[in-house]
Amino acid sequence: MIFDPYLTPLRLNTAGRKMACTMYNTGKHVSLRPDKAHLVNISGGPLGYSYKLEEVRLHFGSEDSQGSEHLLNGQGFPGEVQLIHYNQDLYANCTEAAKSPHGIAVVSIFIKLSDNSNAFLNRMLNRDTITRINYKHDAFLLMGLNIADLYPDTTRYITYEGSITIPPCYETSTWILINKPVYVTQMQMHSLRLLSQNEPYKIFLSMSDNTRPTQPLLQRCIRTNINFNKPGRDCPNNRALRPQYRVNQWLLK
């Protein structure tokens, strides 16, 4: 992992507005898709273009030790939130962008368990909402969401160029892994595991473990704006550790 001092903070533009989103059970993921009339985009950081938010996708496991598509020092997390964006400067839509160079940017945030839930995820995962999408093809409209509420309070991240994690897995994505997790309650995680891959008239199959297996690095360059040599919030101790272990203390506690 390489410290890159030229990596600037990611810029999130929501135009200061709350938005309507439709939450879907796709049979593979919990998918949240914003109203097309509401523009949410990201730029800056490792990105040379402006990317428009297309979808928020949840990955989660059947056990608390697995469910994230990325591992930290070989450790999995109960889940991972992925914000899928497409390059609106070069391409007309996400379908075109997904198979094109510099087409996709994914902001990825680890999910951990706590007594309290992230405000944005709490709107999605409270009992009155999550039970509306128990089965494949179920959908439910949520109003007044602010995507900024989903982001942890940090400007630090890890980034690399890789592939989208759903078939056909085009290698057109810039990944941005936020260096602080978001939290959900144990009950909310349990509710996710009760979602079915199938329609109500078919046998129940939990949507859990909806992750692509980890892939080899294959000489990809991993960059970060976490300064390993500067003690502080991003480096919780002064021991001489290998850089990949020096991540935000909130991820490891």
TIKOLBA-905732 format. One line per field, with one value per atom (N, C-alpha, C): residue in three letters; atom name; x negated, y negated, z. Coordinates in steps of 0.1 Angstrom, whole numbers. Example, Ala and Ser with C-alpha at 12.3 -4.5 7.8 and 13.67 -1.06 7.14 Angstrom:
BEGIN
type	(ala,ala,ala,ser,ser,ser) .
atom	(N,CA,C,N,CA,C) .
x	(-132,-123,-132,-128,-137,-129) .
y	(57,45,33,22,11,0) .
z	(78,78,78,71,71,79) .
//
This chain:
BEGIN
type	(met,met,met,ile,ile,ile,phe,phe,phe,asp,asp,asp,pro,pro,pro,tyr,tyr,tyr,leu,leu,leu,thr,thr,thr,pro,pro,pro,leu,leu,leu,arg,arg,arg,leu,leu,leu,asn,asn,asn,thr,thr,thr,ala,ala,ala,gly,gly,gly,arg,arg,arg,lys,lys,lys,met,met,met,ala,ala,ala,cys,cys,cys,thr,thr,thr,met,met,met,tyr,tyr,tyr,asn,asn,asn,thr,thr,thr,gly,gly,gly,lys,lys,lys,his,his,his,val,val,val,ser,ser,ser,leu,leu,leu,arg,arg,arg,pro,pro,pro,asp,asp,asp,lys,lys,lys,ala,ala,ala,his,his,his,leu,leu,leu,val,val,val,asn,asn,asn,ile,ile,ile,ser,ser,ser,gly,gly,gly,gly,gly,gly,pro,pro,pro,leu,leu,leu,gly,gly,gly,tyr,tyr,tyr,ser,ser,ser,tyr,tyr,tyr,lys,lys,lys,leu,leu,leu,glu,glu,glu,glu,glu,glu,val,val,val,arg,arg,arg,leu,leu,leu,his,his,his,phe,phe,phe,gly,gly,gly,ser,ser,ser,glu,glu,glu,asp,asp,asp,ser,ser,ser,gln,gln,gln,gly,gly,gly,ser,ser,ser,glu,glu,glu,his,his,his,leu,leu,leu,leu,leu,leu,asn,asn,asn,gly,gly,gly,gln,gln,gln,gly,gly,gly,phe,phe,phe,pro,pro,pro,gly,gly,gly,glu,glu,glu,val,val,val,gln,gln,gln,leu,leu,leu,ile,ile,ile,his,his,his,tyr,tyr,tyr,asn,asn,asn,gln,gln,gln,asp,asp,asp,leu,leu,leu,tyr,tyr,tyr,ala,ala,ala,asn,asn,asn,cys,cys,cys,thr,thr,thr,glu,glu,glu,ala,ala,ala,ala,ala,ala,lys,lys,lys,ser,ser,ser,pro,pro,pro,his,his,his,gly,gly,gly,ile,ile,ile,ala,ala,ala,val,val,val,val,val,val,ser,ser,ser,ile,ile,ile,phe,phe,phe,ile,ile,ile,lys,lys,lys,leu,leu,leu,ser,ser,ser,asp,asp,asp,asn,asn,asn,ser,ser,ser,asn,asn,asn,ala,ala,ala,phe,phe,phe,leu,leu,leu,asn,asn,asn,arg,arg,arg,met,met,met,leu,leu,leu,asn,asn,asn,arg,arg,arg,asp,asp,asp,thr,thr,thr,ile,ile,ile,thr,thr,thr,arg,arg,arg,ile,ile,ile,asn,asn,asn,tyr,tyr,tyr,lys,lys,lys,his,his,his,asp,asp,asp,ala,ala,ala,phe,phe,phe,leu,leu,leu,leu,leu,leu,met,met,met,gly,gly,gly,leu,leu,leu,asn,asn,asn,ile,ile,ile,ala,ala,ala,asp,asp,asp,leu,leu,leu,tyr,tyr,tyr,pro,pro,pro,asp,asp,asp,thr,thr,thr,thr,thr,thr,arg,arg,arg,tyr,tyr,tyr,ile,ile,ile,thr,thr,thr,tyr,tyr,tyr,glu,glu,glu,gly,gly,gly,ser,ser,ser,ile,ile,ile,thr,thr,thr,ile,ile,ile,pro,pro,pro,pro,pro,pro,cys,cys,cys,tyr,tyr,tyr,glu,glu,glu,thr,thr,thr,ser,ser,ser,thr,thr,thr,trp,trp,trp,ile,ile,ile,leu,leu,leu,ile,ile,ile,asn,asn,asn,lys,lys,lys,pro,pro,pro,val,val,val,tyr,tyr,tyr,val,val,val,thr,thr,thr,gln,gln,gln,met,met,met,gln,gln,gln,met,met,met,his,his,his,ser,ser,ser,leu,leu,leu,arg,arg,arg,leu,leu,leu,leu,leu,leu,ser,ser,ser,gln,gln,gln,asn,asn,asn,glu,glu,glu,pro,pro,pro,tyr,tyr,tyr,lys,lys,lys,ile,ile,ile,phe,phe,phe,leu,leu,leu,ser,ser,ser,met,met,met,ser,ser,ser,asp,asp,asp,asn,asn,asn,thr,thr,thr,arg,arg,arg,pro,pro,pro,thr,thr,thr,gln,gln,gln,pro,pro,pro,leu,leu,leu,leu,leu,leu,gln,gln,gln,arg,arg,arg,cys,cys,cys,ile,ile,ile,arg,arg,arg,thr,thr,thr,asn,asn,asn,ile,ile,ile,asn,asn,asn,phe,phe,phe,asn,asn,asn,lys,lys,lys,pro,pro,pro,gly,gly,gly,arg,arg,arg,asp,asp,asp,cys,cys,cys,pro,pro,pro,asn,asn,asn,asn,asn,asn,arg,arg,arg,ala,ala,ala,leu,leu,leu,arg,arg,arg,pro,pro,pro,gln,gln,gln,tyr,tyr,tyr,arg,arg,arg,val,val,val,asn,asn,asn,gln,gln,gln,trp,trp,trp,leu,leu,leu,leu,leu,leu,lys,lys,lys) .
atom	(N,CA,C,N,CA,C,N,CA,C,N,CA,C,N,CA,C,N,CA,C,N,CA,C,N,CA,C,N,CA,C,N,CA,C,N,CA,C,N,CA,C,N,CA,C,N,CA,C,N,CA,C,N,CA,C,N,CA,C,N,CA,C,N,CA,C,N,CA,C,N,CA,C,N,CA,C,N,CA,C,N,CA,C,N,CA,C,N,CA,C,N,CA,C,N,CA,C,N,CA,C,N,CA,C,N,CA,C,N,CA,C,N,CA,C,N,CA,C,N,CA,C,N,CA,C,N,CA,C,N,CA,C,N,CA,C,N,CA,C,N,CA,C,N,CA,C,N,CA,C,N,CA,C,N,CA,C,N,CA,C,N,CA,C,N,CA,C,N,CA,C,N,CA,C,N,CA,C,N,CA,C,N,CA,C,N,CA,C,N,CA,C,N,CA,C,N,CA,C,N,CA,C,N,CA,C,N,CA,C,N,CA,C,N,CA,C,N,CA,C,N,CA,C,N,CA,C,N,CA,C,N,CA,C,N,CA,C,N,CA,C,N,CA,C,N,CA,C,N,CA,C,N,CA,C,N,CA,C,N,CA,C,N,CA,C,N,CA,C,N,CA,C,N,CA,C,N,CA,C,N,CA,C,N,CA,C,N,CA,C,N,CA,C,N,CA,C,N,CA,C,N,CA,C,N,CA,C,N,CA,C,N,CA,C,N,CA,C,N,CA,C,N,CA,C,N,CA,C,N,CA,C,N,CA,C,N,CA,C,N,CA,C,N,CA,C,N,CA,C,N,CA,C,N,CA,C,N,CA,C,N,CA,C,N,CA,C,N,CA,C,N,CA,C,N,CA,C,N,CA,C,N,CA,C,N,CA,C,N,CA,C,N,CA,C,N,CA,C,N,CA,C,N,CA,C,N,CA,C,N,CA,C,N,CA,C,N,CA,C,N,CA,C,N,CA,C,N,CA,C,N,CA,C,N,CA,C,N,CA,C,N,CA,C,N,CA,C,N,CA,C,N,CA,C,N,CA,C,N,CA,C,N,CA,C,N,CA,C,N,CA,C,N,CA,C,N,CA,C,N,CA,C,N,CA,C,N,CA,C,N,CA,C,N,CA,C,N,CA,C,N,CA,C,N,CA,C,N,CA,C,N,CA,C,N,CA,C,N,CA,C,N,CA,C,N,CA,C,N,CA,C,N,CA,C,N,CA,C,N,CA,C,N,CA,C,N,CA,C,N,CA,C,N,CA,C,N,CA,C,N,CA,C,N,CA,C,N,CA,C,N,CA,C,N,CA,C,N,CA,C,N,CA,C,N,CA,C,N,CA,C,N,CA,C,N,CA,C,N,CA,C,N,CA,C,N,CA,C,N,CA,C,N,CA,C,N,CA,C,N,CA,C,N,CA,C,N,CA,C,N,CA,C,N,CA,C,N,CA,C,N,CA,C,N,CA,C,N,CA,C,N,CA,C,N,CA,C,N,CA,C,N,CA,C,N,CA,C,N,CA,C,N,CA,C,N,CA,C,N,CA,C,N,CA,C,N,CA,C,N,CA,C,N,CA,C,N,CA,C,N,CA,C,N,CA,C,N,CA,C,N,CA,C,N,CA,C,N,CA,C,N,CA,C,N,CA,C,N,CA,C,N,CA,C,N,CA,C,N,CA,C,N,CA,C,N,CA,C,N,CA,C,N,CA,C,N,CA,C,N,CA,C,N,CA,C,N,CA,C,N,CA,C,N,CA,C,N,CA,C,N,CA,C,N,CA,C,N,CA,C,N,CA,C,N,CA,C,N,CA,C,N,CA,C,N,CA,C,N,CA,C,N,CA,C,N,CA,C,N,CA,C,N,CA,C,N,CA,C,N,CA,C,N,CA,C,N,CA,C,N,CA,C,N,CA,C,N,CA,C,N,CA,C,N,CA,C,N,CA,C,N,CA,C,N,CA,C,N,CA,C,N,CA,C,N,CA,C,N,CA,C,N,CA,C) .
x	(-8,0,-9,-6,-14,-7,-14,-8,-10,1,1,5,-4,0,8,9,17,32,35,49,57,66,74,87,94,106,116,125,136,146,152,162,176,185,199,208,215,224,238,246,260,270,264,272,280,276,283,297,301,314,316,327,331,338,338,343,352,359,367,359,360,353,363,361,369,360,364,356,362,353,357,351,358,352,350,338,335,334,334,331,317,308,294,289,295,290,302,300,309,303,311,307,316,309,316,312,323,320,327,319,325,334,343,351,342,344,336,336,346,347,337,332,323,308,300,286,277,271,260,248,237,225,213,202,189,178,168,157,145,133,121,115,106,100,92,94,87,94,105,114,111,110,107,120,131,144,155,167,178,186,190,197,210,221,234,238,245,250,261,259,269,276,269,275,266,273,267,270,260,261,256,263,259,254,242,237,237,240,240,239,234,232,242,241,249,244,231,224,217,215,209,195,188,174,173,184,183,195,193,204,198,186,180,172,172,165,150,146,132,128,116,110,100,99,89,79,67,57,63,71,77,90,94,106,118,129,141,150,160,169,183,193,207,213,209,215,206,211,204,215,214,223,215,221,214,223,217,224,219,227,223,226,216,217,212,217,212,207,198,191,201,207,217,210,197,190,188,186,183,194,203,213,227,237,251,258,253,260,251,255,247,244,253,251,239,239,228,215,215,203,197,205,200,191,192,183,173,171,162,151,140,129,133,128,132,147,154,168,175,170,177,168,174,167,176,169,177,171,179,175,180,170,173,171,180,180,183,174,176,188,195,206,201,203,200,212,213,224,222,233,233,247,248,261,269,262,269,266,275,274,271,264,262,276,277,290,296,288,293,297,289,292,304,305,317,330,330,342,345,335,336,340,334,334,343,350,360,371,377,387,398,403,414,411,398,393,388,379,373,383,393,403,412,410,417,411,398,391,386,395,391,388,394,393,388,383,377,388,384,392,400,400,406,399,407,401,409,401,407,401,409,405,401,389,385,383,388,388,378,373,365,352,345,332,321,311,299,287,281,270,258,257,245,246,258,259,253,251,245,230,223,209,203,193,187,179,176,169,154,149,135,133,121,117,107,104,93,99,92,96,85,88,79,85,77,83,74,81,74,83,78,85,88,101,105,117,124,136,149,160,173,175,182,183,195,203,214,212,216,213,218,211,198,185,186,174,164,168,160,149,137,126,126,136,139,141,138,142,131,132,123,130,123,128,122,131,127,132,123,127,125,136,136,130,122,114,121,134,142,155,160,172,185,196,209,214,224,229,244,247,261,263,275,277,277,276,277,291,301,315,316,310,311,304,292,285,293,300,308,319,325,336,331,319,313,312,308,306,320,331,344,350,343,348,346,355,355,350,342,338,350,360,371,384,394,407,414,425,431,436,439,445,434,421,410,403,395,388,379,379,371,356,349,334,329,321,317,308,309,300,286,283,270,259,247,235,236,241,242,230,219,206,198,190,181,169,163,151,140,131,120,111,105,97,82,73,59,56,46,43,37,29,24,16,8,-1,6,19,26,19,19,14,25,23,32,27,34,30,39,34,41,37,46,42,41,39,36,21,16,2,-3,-10,-14,-25,-32,-43,-39,-26,-22,-12,-16,-7,5,16,29,41,52,64,63,55,55,45,36,26,26,33,36,24,13,1,-12,-23,-36,-44,-39,-47,-50,-61,-66,-58,-46,-38,-39,-36,-35,-23,-24,-14,0,2,16,23,15,22,25,20,23,35,46,59,66,77,84,88,86,88,103,112,126,129,121,123,118,109,103,108,115,120,132) .
y	(12,0,-12,-22,-34,-46,-54,-67,-77,-83,-93,-106,-115,-128,-137,-133,-141,-136,-126,-122,-132,-139,-149,-142,-149,-143,-142,-132,-129,-141,-146,-156,-150,-152,-147,-159,-159,-170,-164,-169,-165,-176,-188,-200,-204,-199,-202,-197,-187,-183,-169,-166,-153,-146,-133,-127,-115,-111,-99,-88,-76,-64,-52,-43,-31,-19,-12,0,12,21,33,45,56,69,75,76,80,95,102,116,119,109,110,100,88,77,69,61,50,38,33,22,10,-1,-14,-23,-27,-35,-49,-60,-73,-77,-86,-92,-99,-97,-102,-118,-124,-138,-144,-136,-141,-138,-148,-146,-145,-134,-131,-127,-134,-129,-131,-124,-125,-129,-135,-139,-141,-145,-147,-133,-134,-122,-116,-103,-96,-98,-105,-106,-118,-115,-126,-132,-126,-130,-131,-135,-135,-123,-116,-103,-105,-101,-102,-89,-91,-79,-72,-59,-51,-42,-37,-26,-25,-22,-18,-3,5,19,25,34,40,54,57,71,75,87,91,106,111,125,132,145,154,154,150,149,136,132,119,117,129,128,127,127,126,118,114,106,94,90,79,85,77,82,79,70,67,72,76,81,71,69,61,70,71,80,94,98,112,113,102,102,97,105,100,93,86,78,83,81,86,81,70,65,53,49,38,30,17,9,4,5,0,-10,-22,-32,-32,-28,-26,-39,-45,-57,-54,-62,-61,-74,-74,-86,-93,-104,-112,-122,-124,-132,-126,-113,-105,-96,-92,-82,-86,-81,-85,-78,-66,-59,-49,-42,-33,-20,-16,-4,-6,-18,-21,-23,-29,-32,-19,-10,2,10,9,17,8,-4,-14,-19,-23,-28,-40,-39,-50,-51,-40,-41,-42,-34,-32,-37,-43,-45,-40,-32,-25,-30,-37,-40,-29,-23,-11,-14,-10,-13,0,4,16,14,25,25,32,26,33,32,41,42,33,27,18,17,11,9,-2,-10,-21,-20,-25,-23,-37,-36,-48,-53,-66,-73,-69,-68,-65,-50,-41,-27,-24,-32,-29,-32,-41,-43,-31,-25,-13,-1,1,14,15,4,5,15,20,31,28,16,11,11,9,7,20,27,39,50,51,61,59,47,45,51,56,62,76,84,97,107,104,114,107,116,111,103,91,82,72,74,65,51,40,27,18,8,-2,-15,-26,-39,-46,-52,-59,-74,-83,-97,-104,-115,-124,-119,-111,-106,-116,-117,-125,-116,-114,-105,-108,-121,-125,-118,-114,-107,-93,-88,-75,-75,-86,-87,-88,-80,-82,-95,-100,-113,-111,-109,-108,-112,-117,-120,-110,-100,-90,-78,-73,-62,-54,-43,-34,-33,-33,-33,-24,-18,-9,-8,-4,-1,13,17,31,33,44,48,47,46,46,61,62,75,83,78,86,89,101,105,94,92,99,93,86,82,74,65,56,49,48,42,27,20,6,-3,2,-4,-10,-22,-28,-25,-18,-15,-25,-30,-39,-33,-28,-21,-31,-35,-45,-39,-47,-43,-44,-42,-41,-34,-26,-18,-26,-20,-24,-13,-16,-6,-3,10,14,22,25,33,47,56,70,74,68,70,67,56,52,61,66,76,89,93,105,103,91,88,90,85,87,102,110,124,132,125,131,128,120,116,128,131,143,139,149,148,150,156,161,153,156,151,159,153,159,173,177,191,201,197,206,208,219,222,210,208,197,200,191,191,178,177,164,157,144,136,134,140,138,144,139,143,140,128,124,116,122,116,124,116,123,127,139,143,133,131,122,126,117,119,116,122,119,105,99,85,83,92,92,79,75,63,50,50,37,28,15,5,1,2,-3,-16,-26,-39,-44,-53,-58,-72,-79,-92,-91,-79,-77,-78,-87,-89,-80,-69,-59,-64,-74,-79,-90,-94,-105,-99,-98,-94,-103,-97,-105,-96,-102,-95,-83,-85,-75,-64,-66,-57,-56,-47,-47,-43,-40,-37,-40,-40,-43,-31,-19,-7,-6,0,2,13,11,21,19,30,29,20,12,2,7,20,25,27,27,28,15,4,-9,-16,-12,-17,-24,-30,-37,-28,-33,-24,-20,-27,-23,-11,-8,5,17,15,26,28,18,20,29) .
z	(0,0,0,-8,-10,-5,3,8,-4,-8,-19,-14,-11,-6,-15,-27,-37,-37,-30,-29,-21,-27,-20,-14,-4,1,-10,-9,-18,-17,-28,-27,-30,-21,-22,-25,-36,-39,-39,-30,-29,-32,-35,-37,-25,-14,-1,0,-8,-8,-3,3,6,-6,-7,-19,-16,-26,-25,-31,-25,-30,-30,-39,-38,-34,-24,-19,-25,-30,-37,-31,-31,-29,-43,-48,-61,-62,-51,-50,-47,-49,-46,-37,-37,-29,-23,-13,-10,-18,-26,-35,-33,-31,-29,-41,-48,-61,-60,-61,-59,-71,-68,-78,-88,-101,-111,-111,-105,-105,-95,-86,-76,-79,-81,-85,-73,-72,-62,-69,-67,-74,-65,-69,-62,-72,-67,-76,-66,-72,-64,-60,-50,-46,-57,-60,-71,-84,-84,-96,-105,-118,-127,-134,-130,-136,-125,-129,-119,-121,-110,-111,-104,-110,-105,-98,-86,-78,-86,-87,-94,-84,-74,-65,-53,-42,-29,-27,-25,-25,-12,-6,7,5,10,10,25,29,43,43,55,57,66,66,75,89,90,103,105,117,119,114,112,107,92,85,70,65,52,46,38,41,33,21,10,-2,-1,8,11,24,26,39,43,56,63,70,66,72,73,63,63,70,76,85,77,78,72,81,76,84,82,91,89,76,71,58,52,41,34,26,27,19,7,-5,-17,-24,-26,-34,-48,-57,-71,-79,-85,-93,-107,-117,-131,-135,-145,-150,-159,-154,-161,-171,-170,-179,-193,-193,-205,-210,-201,-206,-202,-210,-209,-197,-194,-183,-177,-167,-159,-168,-176,-184,-194,-200,-209,-202,-190,-183,-177,-173,-167,-176,-189,-198,-205,-199,-205,-196,-201,-193,-183,-171,-161,-159,-161,-161,-148,-138,-125,-113,-103,-91,-79,-71,-60,-47,-39,-25,-16,-9,-1,14,22,37,44,53,61,71,73,84,96,108,120,129,139,148,160,165,176,182,194,200,193,185,178,163,155,141,134,123,114,110,110,108,94,84,70,70,75,75,84,94,103,96,87,79,70,65,56,64,76,82,95,98,109,105,115,112,103,104,95,81,78,64,58,66,60,57,65,63,50,44,32,20,22,10,14,20,24,13,1,-10,-23,-31,-44,-52,-57,-65,-56,-43,-34,-35,-34,-34,-25,-20,-10,-12,-12,-14,-1,0,12,8,16,13,23,19,27,32,23,27,23,31,28,28,16,14,23,26,35,48,53,66,66,54,53,55,52,52,66,70,83,83,95,97,95,83,80,65,62,48,43,51,48,41,31,23,17,12,4,-10,-21,-34,-43,-53,-63,-75,-86,-98,-99,-101,-101,-109,-105,-113,-105,-112,-106,-100,-89,-83,-87,-96,-101,-116,-121,-135,-145,-156,-160,-155,-144,-136,-145,-152,-160,-151,-156,-149,-153,-148,-151,-139,-127,-115,-107,-102,-92,-79,-70,-57,-46,-38,-27,-14,-5,7,18,24,35,48,54,65,79,79,91,88,97,94,97,93,98,106,114,124,121,124,125,137,142,154,150,160,158,153,158,153,138,134,120,111,116,108,107,118,117,107,107,97,83,80,67,63,73,70,68,72,70,56,48,35,26,17,9,-5,-11,-25,-35,-30,-38,-36,-45,-44,-32,-27,-15,-17,-29,-31,-34,-33,-34,-21,-20,-8,-3,10,15,14,8,8,12,23,28,17,17,8,14,25,32,23,26,19,4,1,-13,-17,-16,-19,-30,-37,-46,-38,-41,-34,-36,-27,-28,-40,-47,-59,-56,-64,-63,-67,-61,-63,-77,-82,-96,-99,-90,-91,-92,-88,-87,-77,-80,-70,-61,-48,-38,-32,-33,-27,-16,-8,4,7,13,19,34,39,53,55,62,64,75,71,81,90,86,94,104,103,112,122,135,145,147,151,152,151,146,145,135,125,114,118,128,132,147,153,167,176,171,179,172,178,172,169,171,168,154,151,137,131,126,119,104,97,83,79,69,65,65,60,58,71,83,96,102,96,102,96,101,96,107,104,115,126,139,150,151,145,146,138,128,121,129,138,145,159,164,178,180) .
//
